[in-house]
Amino acid sequence: MTESGKLDRRALPDPDWSRAALRAEYVAPRTAEERRLAEVWSELLNVERVGANDNFFDLGGNSLLALRLFARIRSEFSWICRSWRCSQPPTSRDCRSGSSR
C-alpha cells in the first residue's frame, strides 16, 4: 500500500504467463489452420506456445487484444469469429468452430 492507502502496483510481482500457471494442459493444435491460429495468438500475446485449449485471457489477453485478434483472423483467414461470449472461456479451437466465412 502507498502512504495514501492505495495499492502500490509497482510493488506487485509480474504476472506468471508460463504454462505452469495455466489451468489447462497443453494440447497441440491438430490442423494447419489451428497451428496458424495458435501462431497468431502467440504473436499477439507474446507467449512462446499456445495450445488448442488455452484460454485467451489466461494467457494475458484482454478486450483490446481480442479486437486486434478478431481483425487479424478476419484478414488472414477471412473468418468472422462469432463464438466468444463473456460467459464462455475463449480458446483457439472455440474461435475456429464458431467462425463463418
Backbone as numpy.savetxt, mean C-alpha at the origin, in Angstrom:
# Nx Ny Nz CAx CAy CAz Cx Cy Cz
6.38 14.36 25.74 5.55 15.53 25.74 6.44 16.78 25.74
5.95 17.80 25.10 6.67 19.06 25.10 6.33 19.84 26.37
7.02 20.93 26.57 6.75 21.75 27.75 5.32 22.29 27.76
4.75 22.46 26.56 3.38 22.98 26.48 2.33 21.87 26.58
2.77 20.61 26.81 1.83 19.51 26.99 1.43 18.81 25.71
2.04 19.17 24.59 1.73 18.52 23.31 2.65 17.34 23.08
2.24 16.46 22.18 3.05 15.31 21.82 4.30 15.78 21.07
5.46 15.34 21.50 6.72 15.67 20.83 6.96 14.64 19.74
6.52 14.93 18.54 6.61 13.99 17.43 8.04 13.64 17.06
8.95 14.58 17.28 10.36 14.31 16.97 10.96 13.26 17.89
10.37 13.08 19.06 10.87 12.10 20.01 10.34 10.69 19.74
9.36 10.56 18.86 8.80 9.25 18.54 9.77 8.45 17.69
9.78 7.13 17.84 10.64 6.30 16.97 10.08 6.29 15.54
10.95 6.05 14.58 10.51 5.93 13.20 9.62 4.70 13.07
8.60 4.76 12.19 7.74 3.59 12.00 8.54 2.42 11.43
8.12 1.22 11.77 8.77 0.00 11.28 7.94 -0.55 10.13
8.42 -0.34 8.90 7.71 -0.81 7.71 8.28 -2.14 7.23
9.04 -2.83 8.05 9.65 -4.09 7.62 8.60 -5.20 7.57
8.93 -6.28 6.92 8.01 -7.42 6.82 7.64 -7.94 8.20
8.59 -7.91 9.14 8.33 -8.45 10.48 7.19 -7.70 11.17
7.00 -6.43 10.83 5.96 -5.63 11.48 4.58 -5.84 10.85
4.52 -6.50 9.72 3.24 -6.69 9.03 2.47 -7.86 9.64
1.16 -7.77 9.53 0.30 -8.84 10.04 0.25 -10.03 9.09
0.40 -9.79 7.81 0.27 -10.85 6.81 1.63 -11.43 6.44
1.67 -12.73 6.23 2.87 -13.36 5.71 3.02 -13.00 4.25
4.27 -13.01 3.78 4.51 -12.68 2.38 3.93 -13.76 1.48
3.13 -13.33 0.52 2.59 -14.21 -0.52 3.02 -13.59 -1.84
3.81 -14.32 -2.59 4.35 -13.79 -3.85 3.22 -13.54 -4.86
3.34 -12.48 -5.64 2.38 -12.26 -6.73 2.44 -13.43 -7.70
1.29 -13.87 -8.20 1.23 -15.07 -9.04 1.39 -14.79 -10.52
0.84 -13.71 -10.99 0.82 -13.44 -12.43 1.73 -12.26 -12.76
1.97 -12.07 -14.05 2.78 -10.93 -14.49 2.10 -9.61 -14.09
0.78 -9.55 -14.20 0.06 -8.33 -13.80 0.22 -8.07 -12.31
0.09 -9.11 -11.49 0.25 -8.93 -10.05 1.69 -8.52 -9.71
2.67 -9.08 -10.42 4.06 -8.69 -10.17 4.29 -7.23 -10.52
3.75 -6.78 -11.65 3.92 -5.38 -12.04 3.19 -4.45 -11.07
2.01 -4.85 -10.64 1.27 -4.05 -9.67 2.04 -3.95 -8.35
2.65 -5.06 -7.91 3.47 -5.04 -6.70 4.67 -4.10 -6.88
5.24 -4.07 -8.07 6.35 -3.14 -8.34 5.90 -1.69 -8.22
4.72 -1.38 -8.73 4.18 -0.02 -8.63 4.00 0.35 -7.17
3.42 -0.56 -6.38 3.25 -0.30 -4.94 4.61 -0.07 -4.30
5.57 -0.93 -4.62 6.90 -0.83 -4.04 7.54 0.53 -4.33
7.39 1.00 -5.56 7.94 2.30 -5.94 7.26 3.44 -5.18
5.94 3.42 -5.13 5.20 4.49 -4.46 5.42 4.50 -2.95
5.50 3.32 -2.35 5.59 3.22 -0.90 7.04 3.16 -0.41
7.96 3.05 -1.36 9.38 2.97 -1.03 9.67 1.80 -0.08
9.12 0.64 -0.43 9.39 -0.60 0.30 10.01 -1.59 -0.67
10.81 -2.50 -0.12 11.57 -3.41 -0.97 10.71 -4.46 -1.65
9.78 -5.06 -0.91 9.02 -6.18 -1.44 7.56 -6.07 -1.03
6.67 -6.22 -1.99 5.22 -6.15 -1.74 4.61 -7.48 -2.15
3.89 -8.09 -1.23 3.21 -9.35 -1.52 1.78 -9.10 -1.99
1.20 -10.14 -2.55 -0.15 -10.03 -3.11 -1.19 -9.72 -2.04
-0.95 -10.12 -0.80 -1.93 -9.91 0.27 -1.54 -8.80 1.24
-0.49 -8.05 0.92 -0.06 -6.96 1.81 -1.06 -5.81 1.75
-1.30 -5.23 2.90 -2.23 -4.12 3.02 -1.52 -2.81 2.70
-2.10 -2.02 1.82 -1.52 -0.75 1.38 -1.21 0.17 2.56
-2.12 0.27 3.49 -1.93 1.18 4.62 -0.93 0.64 5.64
-0.88 -0.69 5.80 0.12 -1.28 6.69 1.54 -1.06 6.16
1.68 -0.90 4.85 2.99 -0.67 4.25 3.39 0.80 4.26
2.54 1.64 4.84 2.87 3.07 4.93 2.07 3.94 4.00
1.10 3.36 3.31 0.27 4.14 2.40 -0.68 5.06 3.14
-1.14 6.07 2.44 -2.13 7.01 2.99 -3.04 7.42 1.85
-4.01 8.26 2.14 -5.00 8.61 1.13 -4.39 9.35 -0.06
-3.39 10.18 0.17 -2.75 10.90 -0.94 -1.96 9.95 -1.83
-1.25 9.00 -1.21 -0.54 8.00 -2.00 -1.51 7.10 -2.75
-2.67 6.84 -2.15 -3.68 6.02 -2.83 -4.15 6.70 -4.12
-4.32 8.01 -4.07 -4.71 8.74 -5.29 -3.64 8.63 -6.36
-2.37 8.75 -5.95 -1.27 8.58 -6.91 -1.25 7.16 -7.46
-1.52 6.19 -6.59 -1.57 4.79 -7.02 -2.66 4.59 -8.06
-3.85 5.11 -7.80 -4.96 4.96 -8.74 -4.61 5.57 -10.10
-3.95 6.71 -10.08 -3.54 7.36 -11.34 -2.54 6.50 -12.09
-1.56 5.92 -11.37 -0.57 5.06 -12.01 -1.23 3.80 -12.59
-2.15 3.22 -11.83 -2.84 2.02 -12.29 -3.62 2.33 -13.56
-4.29 3.45 -13.56 -5.08 3.82 -14.73 -4.19 4.05 -15.95
-3.04 4.72 -15.76 -2.17 5.01 -16.90 -1.39 3.79 -17.37
-0.93 2.95 -16.45 -0.10 1.80 -16.83 -0.89 0.58 -17.24
-2.06 0.38 -16.65 -2.83 -0.83 -16.89 -4.17 -0.56 -17.59
-4.56 0.71 -17.67 -5.88 1.08 -18.20 -7.00 0.47 -17.38
-6.79 0.37 -16.07 -7.81 -0.12 -15.15 -8.35 1.04 -14.35
-9.56 0.84 -13.86 -10.12 1.73 -12.84 -10.36 0.86 -11.62
-9.66 1.16 -10.55 -9.75 0.35 -9.33 -11.00 0.76 -8.55
-11.94 -0.16 -8.41 -13.22 0.14 -7.78 -13.44 -0.59 -6.45
-12.54 -1.49 -6.07 -12.85 -2.39 -4.96 -12.54 -1.82 -3.58
-11.78 -0.74 -3.48 -11.39 -0.25 -2.16 -12.51 0.50 -1.49
-12.77 0.10 -0.27 -13.73 0.79 0.58 -13.08 1.01 1.93
-13.52 1.99 2.65 -12.92 2.28 3.96 -13.00 1.09 4.90
-14.02 0.25 4.73 -14.21 -0.86 5.65 -13.40 -2.10 5.29
-12.75 -2.10 4.13 -12.01 -3.27 3.68 -10.54 -2.93 3.51
-9.64 -3.77 4.03 -8.23 -3.49 3.84 -7.81 -3.71 2.38
-7.16 -2.74 1.76 -6.78 -2.86 0.36 -5.49 -3.64 0.17
-5.54 -4.65 -0.69 -4.35 -5.39 -1.08 -4.20 -5.27 -2.58
-3.03 -5.59 -3.10 -2.84 -5.50 -4.54 -3.77 -6.48 -5.26
-3.99 -7.65 -4.68 -4.89 -8.63 -5.30 -6.32 -8.10 -5.31
-6.74 -7.42 -4.23 -8.08 -6.82 -4.18 -8.24 -5.79 -5.28
-7.20 -5.00 -5.47 -7.28 -3.92 -6.45 -7.51 -4.51 -7.84
-6.79 -5.54 -8.19 -6.93 -6.13 -9.52 -8.29 -6.79 -9.68
-8.75 -7.50 -8.65 -10.01 -8.23 -8.78 -11.21 -7.29 -8.87
-11.07 -6.07 -8.37 -12.18 -5.13 -8.40 -12.04 -4.06 -9.45
-11.19 -4.30 -10.44 -10.94 -3.29 -11.47 -11.73 -3.57 -12.73
-11.87 -2.54 -13.50 -12.50 -2.69 -14.81 -11.66 -1.96 -15.83
-11.73 -2.40 -17.03 -10.96 -1.78 -18.12 -11.84 -0.81 -18.87
